[in-house]
Amino acid sequence: IRRSRHATQKGLELRKIKNAVSISERPAEVEDRAVPGHWEGDLIAGSNNSFIATLVERHSRFVMLAKVANKDTLSVTTALIKQARKLPKELYKSLTWDRGSEMAGHQNFTIATNIDVYFCDPQSPWQRGSNENTNRLLRQYFPKSTDISGFSQAKLSAVARKLNERPRKTLQYQTPAEKFDACVAATRRNRNPERRFVGCDNCLEQKSCDPCVRVVEQRT
């Protein structure tokens, strides 16, 4: 039986990452962006073999950036696990990545976080469209000629905040931060309807802050 060149290439790519789950097996709820908690991810590269992990939530277009020591799978998955633990589990259900070998350790990531990982088809960047668009925006701050290893996590979070505070036409001119904060608040109310949740002091003062919430007793 003759096989198409595309099918052969796809099979070779699948074998490079052990037990990779194709994007075609991703739940239907991910596709229409109606349900929050599904993310797209990638690395962007700078000079001198430096990298940043970029994450975009599909429903809100909320951006998170993670400092990575290197492109090896241990460095990348360790950074992603650290970021994932900052979020409520309801808001991080799946991650869609490309075929990069940096996610060869995806099973360790899933074991540590209970987050499913799906891989795009070869040479199909549009399957992570929100992430690709975000990476283009990030080049305003991190040109390819820049050694990005010198940026601290605090600086990366500050850049992410700038993107998250930009109103987006696709969100009816809400900002990703507003959209994502609403998701966080809804998640917390569902967990405990007798309490309300607001941002931490840093969030309220609009300082650099990773996503977080603190509990405040509901006043009656």
C-alpha positions as CSV (number, residue, x, y, z in Angstrom):
1,I,0.0,0.0,0.0
2,R,1.4,3.4,-1.0
3,R,1.3,6.1,1.7
4,S,1.3,9.8,1.1
5,R,4.4,11.8,1.9
6,H,2.3,13.8,4.4
7,A,1.1,10.6,6.2
8,T,4.6,9.3,6.4
9,Q,6.0,12.5,7.8
10,K,3.2,12.7,10.4
11,G,4.0,9.1,11.5
12,L,7.7,9.9,11.8
13,E,6.9,13.0,13.9
14,L,4.6,11.0,16.2
15,R,7.3,8.5,16.9
16,K,9.7,11.2,18.0
17,I,7.6,11.9,21.1
18,K,6.7,8.8,23.0
19,N,2.9,8.3,23.6
20,A,2.1,11.7,22.0
21,V,-1.7,12.4,21.8
22,S,-2.7,14.0,18.6
23,I,-4.8,17.3,18.6
24,S,-7.4,15.3,16.7
25,E,-8.2,13.6,20.1
26,R,-8.7,16.9,21.9
27,P,-12.2,17.3,23.5
28,A,-14.7,19.1,21.4
29,E,-15.2,21.7,24.2
30,V,-11.7,23.1,23.4
31,E,-12.5,24.0,19.8
32,D,-15.1,26.7,20.3
33,R,-13.3,28.5,23.2
34,A,-16.5,28.6,25.2
35,V,-15.0,26.7,28.2
36,P,-12.0,28.3,29.9
37,G,-9.0,26.3,31.0
38,H,-7.5,25.1,27.8
39,W,-4.1,26.5,26.9
40,E,-1.7,26.7,24.0
41,G,2.1,26.7,24.5
42,D,5.4,27.1,22.7
43,L,8.9,28.4,23.1
44,I,10.3,31.5,21.7
45,A,14.0,31.7,21.1
46,G,16.5,34.5,21.6
47,S,20.2,34.7,20.8
48,N,22.8,32.5,22.5
49,N,20.4,29.6,22.8
50,S,18.0,31.4,25.2
51,F,14.3,30.6,25.4
52,I,11.0,31.6,27.1
53,A,8.0,29.4,27.4
54,T,4.8,31.2,26.3
55,L,1.3,30.1,27.3
56,V,-2.1,31.5,26.1
57,E,-5.5,30.5,27.5
58,R,-7.8,30.0,24.6
59,H,-11.0,31.4,26.1
60,S,-9.6,34.7,27.5
61,R,-6.3,35.0,25.5
62,F,-4.6,35.4,28.9
63,V,-0.8,35.2,28.6
64,M,1.7,33.6,31.0
65,L,5.4,33.6,30.4
66,A,7.8,31.2,32.1
67,K,11.6,31.5,32.4
68,V,13.3,28.3,31.3
69,A,17.0,27.5,31.9
70,N,17.3,25.6,28.6
71,K,15.4,23.9,25.8
72,D,15.9,20.4,27.2
73,T,12.7,18.7,28.2
74,L,13.5,18.6,31.9
75,S,14.0,22.4,32.1
76,V,10.9,23.1,30.1
77,T,8.5,20.7,31.9
78,T,9.8,21.8,35.3
79,A,9.0,25.5,34.4
80,L,5.6,24.5,33.1
81,I,4.7,22.5,36.2
82,K,5.7,25.5,38.3
83,Q,3.4,27.8,36.3
84,A,0.5,25.3,36.3
85,R,0.5,25.2,40.1
86,K,-0.2,28.9,40.4
87,L,-3.7,28.4,38.8
88,P,-6.9,26.8,40.0
89,K,-7.1,23.3,38.5
90,E,-10.4,24.2,36.9
91,L,-8.6,26.8,34.8
92,Y,-5.8,24.5,33.5
93,K,-7.3,21.4,31.9
94,S,-5.3,20.9,28.8
95,L,-2.2,22.1,27.0
96,T,-1.7,22.0,23.2
97,W,1.9,22.1,22.0
98,D,3.7,21.7,18.8
99,R,6.0,18.8,17.9
100,G,9.1,20.2,19.6
101,S,11.3,17.7,21.4
102,E,11.2,20.0,24.5
103,M,7.9,18.3,25.4
104,A,9.2,14.8,25.1
105,G,8.6,14.7,28.9
106,H,4.9,15.5,28.5
107,Q,3.9,12.4,30.5
108,N,5.8,13.6,33.6
109,F,4.1,17.0,33.2
110,T,0.7,15.3,33.1
111,I,1.5,13.1,36.1
112,A,2.6,16.2,38.1
113,T,-0.3,18.4,37.2
114,N,-3.2,16.2,35.9
115,I,-3.2,18.4,32.8
116,D,-3.7,16.6,29.4
117,V,-1.2,17.5,26.6
118,Y,-2.1,17.4,22.9
119,F,0.3,17.8,20.0
120,C,-0.4,19.7,16.8
121,D,0.0,18.1,13.4
122,P,3.4,18.6,11.8
123,Q,3.9,22.1,10.2
124,S,0.5,23.3,11.4
125,P,1.1,26.4,13.5
126,W,-2.4,27.6,12.9
127,Q,-3.6,24.9,15.2
128,R,-2.1,27.0,18.0
129,G,-3.3,30.3,16.5
130,S,-3.7,32.3,19.7
131,N,-0.2,31.3,20.8
132,E,1.3,32.1,17.4
133,N,-0.3,35.6,17.4
134,T,0.9,36.2,20.9
135,N,4.5,35.2,20.0
136,R,4.5,37.8,17.3
137,L,3.4,40.4,19.8
138,L,6.1,39.3,22.2
139,R,8.8,40.0,19.6
140,Q,8.2,43.7,20.3
141,Y,9.8,43.0,23.7
142,F,12.1,40.1,22.9
143,P,13.6,40.5,19.4
144,K,15.3,37.4,18.0
145,S,18.7,39.1,18.4
146,T,18.2,39.5,22.1
147,D,19.7,37.2,24.7
148,I,16.5,36.6,26.8
149,S,18.3,34.5,29.4
150,G,19.0,37.7,31.4
151,F,15.3,38.5,31.9
152,S,14.0,37.6,35.4
153,Q,10.7,35.9,36.0
154,A,9.4,39.2,37.4
155,K,10.3,41.0,34.1
156,L,8.6,38.3,32.1
157,S,5.5,38.6,34.3
158,A,5.5,42.4,33.7
159,V,5.6,41.9,30.0
160,A,2.8,39.4,30.2
161,R,0.8,41.9,32.2
162,K,1.2,44.5,29.5
163,L,-0.3,42.2,26.9
164,N,-3.1,41.1,29.3
165,E,-4.1,44.7,29.8
166,R,-4.6,45.4,26.1
167,P,-8.3,45.5,25.1
168,R,-9.0,43.0,22.3
169,K,-11.6,43.3,19.6
170,T,-12.1,39.5,19.7
171,L,-13.1,39.9,23.3
172,Q,-15.5,42.8,22.6
173,Y,-12.8,45.1,23.8
174,Q,-12.4,43.5,27.2
175,T,-8.8,42.9,28.2
176,P,-7.6,39.3,28.6
177,A,-6.9,40.2,32.3
178,E,-10.6,41.2,32.8
179,K,-11.8,38.1,31.0
180,F,-9.5,35.7,33.0
181,D,-10.2,37.4,36.3
182,A,-13.9,36.8,35.7
183,C,-13.2,33.1,35.1
184,V,-11.1,32.9,38.4
185,A,-13.9,34.6,40.3
186,A,-16.5,32.3,38.9
187,T,-14.4,29.3,39.7
188,R,-14.0,30.4,43.3
189,R,-17.7,31.2,43.8
190,N,-18.5,27.7,42.5
191,R,-16.2,26.2,45.0
192,N,-17.6,28.1,48.0
193,P,-20.7,30.3,47.2
194,E,-20.6,31.9,50.7
195,R,-17.3,33.5,49.9
196,R,-16.1,36.0,47.4
197,F,-12.7,36.3,45.9
198,V,-10.7,39.4,44.7
199,G,-7.1,39.9,43.5
200,C,-4.2,40.1,45.9
201,D,-2.8,43.4,47.0
202,N,-0.3,43.5,44.2
203,C,-3.1,42.9,41.6
204,L,-5.3,45.7,43.1
205,E,-2.3,48.1,43.0
206,Q,-1.6,47.0,39.4
207,K,1.9,45.9,40.2
208,S,3.6,42.9,38.6
209,C,1.9,39.8,39.9
210,D,1.4,36.2,38.8
211,P,-2.3,35.2,38.7
212,C,-3.5,34.7,42.2
213,V,-6.5,35.3,44.4
214,R,-7.2,35.7,48.1
215,V,-10.3,34.8,50.0
216,V,-12.5,37.5,51.6
217,E,-15.5,36.6,53.7
218,Q,-18.7,37.6,52.1
219,R,-20.2,40.6,53.9
220,T,-24.0,40.4,54.4
